[in-house]
Amino acid sequence: MSRLNRLLSPVVFTSVVSLLCLLNTTVAFAELPVRHFCVWDPVGAGGPVVTMMKDAQPKSLSWGVNFQLEAYTDDKIAANDFKAGKCDAVLVTEVTARQFNSFTGTLGAVGAIPGQPELKTILSTLAAPKAASLMREGRFEVAGILPVGSVFIFVRDRAIDNIEKFQGKKMAVLDNDPVAVNMVRRVGGSVVGASLSNFAGYFNNGGVDIIFAPAVAYETLELYKGVGEKGGILTYPLLHTSMQILIAWEQFPEGFGQQMRSYVQSRFDEMVKMVQSAEAAIPQQYWVSIPTEKQAEYDDFMRESRISLMNEGLYDARALKLMRKVRCHHTPTAGECTSSPEK
C-alpha cells in the first residue's frame, strides 16, 4: 500500500463510519411515531409561535415523538380539530384551552396573579412532577403553559379611566366567553361578541369602545390604530394570560407531557423578556395611570368577582386556592391572607 493510501485509509474509514451513523440516526427518527401538532399563530406558518415550537422539535425527537407542525390562524378551529382527533396536540389561547382543563383554565382569573414573581412561582409549581395529576383531565393533558403577559384595558377614549365609566360602553368579548361576559355585565358594559380574527378590527374601526388584550397585541394586531390620538391603555393589569399546549396523552409515550412541561418552563425567562419588550415598546403617552387610592378598590372588586365566578362554577376552586397561597407567600401582610373564601 502506498504512503498516500495509508494516510487516506483512516480518513475514509472515519467518513464511512460517520455516514453510517448519520443514516442510522435518520432511519431511527423516521421510525418514530409521527404526531400532528396544530399550532395557533395569528401570523400563520411564519409567525413567532410556530417558530418557537419548531425549536422544540429536536427535543421532541429525543423524547420519542416526531412532531409534524401545522399552523392555524384561528385557535377555535385548531381546538375543534384537536377534539375530533385530527390533531394529536394543539397550542391555543388560555380561553380556548379552558374547555380541556378547568384548573389551568382558571390561571387567567381576574386579579389572581399580580406580577411576574407570583407568575413564575405558579408556573414552576405546575411544571413540577408533583402537579402532574392536575394536568390531566379525561383524555387530555396540559403539556406546557406559555406566558403571554398581563391583559390590559384598551380604550378609544382615555377619559374612560375607571370602572364606573365602563357603564354602557361596548366591549368586545372573545367567542362570548362566559367568564368575560360575566365581568362585562358586572361593570355595566355592553357585550359585543367577537373572535380572535376580528376583535382588533372592531376596536380599530370604532365598533367597540373597549377591548382587553396583552401588550404583544399592540403591534401584532395594530391596536395603535384604535388607540389613535384620544385613546389609551389603563396601567392596571386585569389578569395574566397564557397559551397552553394540550396533548391527547394516550397517543404519546408515558412521561412525554412532563418532559414538555419542563422544557417549556425552562424558557420562562426568555418568554417574559419578550413580553416586557412588547410593553416597553408602547409609547409612554398611551399609558393611563390608575390613581393609587383606586387600586385597592379594584383589587377588592376583582377578588369579589373571582369568588362569584367560582361559586358559579366558572373558576376552579383548587386553582384559586393555589394562587392565593402564592400571593400570600410573596405578600404575607395582605389583608386576604388572614381571611378569604379563596383559601
N, C-alpha and C positions, 0 to 999 in steps of 0.2 A: 504494500500500500504506500502510495506517495505521501510525502510530508503534508501536502495540501489536503489530501483525503483524510489523513489522521487528524488534522486541525478542524476540518468541516464536520466530521462524524459526530462529535459531541453536540455541536450546534444544531445539526439536522435532527439528532435524536431528541434533544430538548424541545425543538419546534414541533416535532411529531407528537410527543407526549402532551404538550400544551394544547395542541389542536384536538387531540382525542379527549382531553379533559373538558375542553370547551364544548365539544359535540355531546359528550355525556351529560354535561350540565344542561345544555339546551334541550336534550331529549327528556331529561328529568323534569324540567319546568313544563315541557309540552305535555307530560303525563299527569300533571297536577290538575285537579278538578277546576273547571272554568266556572266562575260565578259572576253573574251580571250585577254590576253596581251602578244604580241610577242616581246621578248626582244633580241636584238642583243648583243652577248657577244663573243668575239673572242676565249675565252677559253671554252665556252659551258655552260652546265647547272650548273657546279660547279664554274663558274667564278665570278669575283668581281662585275660585273654589275648586274647579276642575283641576287646575294646575297644582293646587295643594294636594289633592287626592292622588294625582299622578306620582307625587313624591312618596306616597305611602305604598305604591305598588311593589317595589323591591322588598319592603318589609313583609308584605302580604305573601310574596313568593316563599320567603323563608319560613312563614308560618303554615305553609302547605296549601295555599289557595292562589290561583291565577285570576286576578280581577280583570274584568272587561268593563271599562267605564263607558257610560252613555250619559250625555249631558241633556238636561231638561231645563227649559226656561219657565216652566210652570210647576211649582212643587206639589200642587194638588194632583196633577196628572201623574207625577212621579210616585206619589203615595198610593194612588189607585192602582197603578201598575204593580207596585210592591205587594199590595193586598191580594191582587189577582195572581201573584206568582210569576209575573213577567220579569221581576227583579228579585234577586236574592238578597240584596242590600240596597239601602237608599239613604241619601242625605237630604234632609228637608229642614224647614224652619221649625222652631220650637212649637209654634202654634199648631202646625200640621202634625208634628210628632206626638202631640198630646193624646191623640186617639189610640196610640200604640202603648203608651206607658204613662199612667196618671202621676206617678211620682216625679219623673223627670219633667213631665209637662207642667208641674207646679213651680219649677225653679224660676219661672218668669212671673211669679206672683208680685203684685204691685208693692213696691217699697220693702220687699223682703231681703234684698241684698243691697246694702247701702254703698259699698265701694269695692275696689279691687282686692284689698286684703281678705275681706269676707268671701268674695267670689273664689279666690284661689283656695282657701281652706275648704270650701264646699266641694269644688270640683276635684280637689285632691282626695277628699274623703270618699267621693263616689267612684273615683277611678281605682281605689284600693280593692283587693280581693274580698275583703270582708263585706263590701257592699254589693257583691255580685248578685245576690238574690233579689235585690231591689231593681236590678237592671233587666230582669226577665219578667215578662207578663204574657202568659199564654205561649204562643209560638214565636213571639218577637223578643228581641233583646237589644237594648241600647248599647252600642259598641263604641261610643265616643260622643263627647259634648264639646263643641267648639264655641267659645265665647265670641259674640259679635259686638258687645258693648252695651252701654246704657241706652235705653229708649227715652228720647226727649219729646217734648211737645212743640211741634212746628205750627206757627200761626201766621196767617196772612196779614194780620193787623197786630202790631206789638202792643197795642192798648189792651189786648186780651192777655193780661199778665197774672191772673189768678183764677182759682176755681169758680168764684162767684160770677165771673164774666163768661163762663162757658155756657151758661143757660141760653138755650135757643140756637146755639151755633151748630152748624153742620159739621159732623166729624166722620171721617172715613173709618170703617171697621172692616178688617180683612175677613172675607168669607163669612160674614155675620157670626164671628167668633163669640160664643155665648158669654165668655168672661169679659171681653171688650164691650159687648152690648150692655151688659150689666153695669159696667163702670161708667159708660157714657150716659146712661139713664140716671145713674146716681147723682151726676153733676148737672142734670137737666139739659143735656145736649141732644141733638137730633141725629139719629143713626143713619148713615149712608153706607149701604153695603158695597164693598169693593174687593178687589183681588190684588195679588202682588203685581200683576201685569198692568193694572190701571189706577191704583190708588194715588200714585205720584202724579199722574195726568190730571186726576180730579183736583188735586191741590194746586198744581201749576196753572190750571186753566180757570180756577175760581169756583169749581164745582162744590168744594167743601172749604170750610174756614180753618179747620184744624186736622192735622194728621199726627200720628205717633210713629217715630222712626229713629233708628240709631244714626250716629254721625256719619257712618260709612255710606249712608244713602244720599247724603247731601250732594256729593259729586256724581256718584254712580247713577242715581235716578234724577239728577239735575234739579234737585229741590230748590236750589237758589233762584230758579225761575218763579216759583210760588212765593218764596220769601220776599223777593223784589226789594223795593226801597222802604216799604211800610211794614213788612213782616219781621219775624224774629223767631228765636228758639229759646224756650224757657230753660234756665240752667238746672232746674230741679229734675233729677233723673227718676222717671216713673218706675223703672224696673231694669233688670239686666236680661237681655235676650241671648239666644244661642241658636246654633244649628246642631242637629243631632243625627248621628249615624245609627241606623237600625238594621239588624240582620234577622233573617229567618234562621234562627240558631241551629236548627236541626240539619241545615244544609252545609254546615261548617264543621271543621274539626273541633273537638272539645277543647275549650280554652282559647279559641280564636277571639271571642269577644273581649276577654280580659286582656289579651295581648294588644288588641287595637285600642282599648281604653287607655292602657298605659302609654302607648305610643302617642296618642292624641294629647294626653296630659303633659307629656314631655315637651310639647310645643306650645304650652300655655303662654309662657313669657313672650314668645315670638308673636303669637296672635294678639296679645294685649298691646304690644308695641304698635301693631298695625292699627288697632282701634284708637290708641292715643294719638297717633299721627293724623288720623282722619279728623279727630276732634280739634286738634291744634290747627289744622288747615282751614277751618271755618273762620272767616274774618271776625274779629272780636266784636265789631259793632252790631253783629246779628244776635249776639247772646243777650238775653233779657234776664237780669238778676231778680231773684226772688228775695223779698225783704226777710231778714233774719227772724223777725217775730212771726212770719207766716210759715216758716219751715216746720216748726213744732206742730202747728195746726195741720199742715199737710201730712206729717208723719202719723198723727192720730187718725186722720181721715183714711190714710192707706191701711193702717192696722185694722180699723173697723171694717174696711172693705174686704180685707183678706179673711177675716173671721166670718163675715157674711157669706162670702163665696165658698168658704169651707163648709159652712152649715148647709149650703145649697148643693153640696156635692161636686162643685166645680174645681175645688182645690183639694189636694191630698193632705190630710191632717199630719201624716208622718213627715212629709217634706217640710211643711210649715214649722213643725217642731224642731227639725234639724236646723233650719235656717235661723230660727230664734235662738237656738243654743249657740250657733256660731256668732250671731250678733252680740250676744251677751258675753261670749268669750273675748271678743275684741273690745267691747264697751260694757264692762260689768256694772257700771254705775247707772246705766239707762233704767228708766222707770219700769219698762216692761219686764226687766229681769227679776223683779220681785213678785210680780203678779201679771199673768196674761193667759187668756184662753188658748193661746197657741202652744203652751208648754206641755 
